[in-house]
Amino acid sequence: MKSKKKKNRKSAVPSYETVMNVIYGDEFAMVSVLNFFNLAINDKSKRPYIDEEGNCSYYVDPFVRGHIIGGLMEAILDFRKHIND
């Protein structure tokens, strides 16, 4: 079975070296990993908004987005204790 590549992906999957650099505290690698998950983070932090006329639209809640990013960063940095050096 052939796997199909996703065409809408802006950034490539982070390499093993990038993930290891993030675990050991590299800020630039952390930014690249966060950019990779940016679409999923924005999707999970959307909230409905109903205007005066009853129309429903969605917006990205910055508070929720910040919590998700903070939790992801904490989990990545906390993963270091599971690595055998």
Buried (B, 14 or more C-beta within 10 A) or exposed (E): EEEEEEEEEEEEEBEEEBBBBBBEEBEEBBEBBBEBBBEEBEEEBBEEEEEEEEEEEEEEBEEBBEEBBEEBBEEBBEEEEEEEE
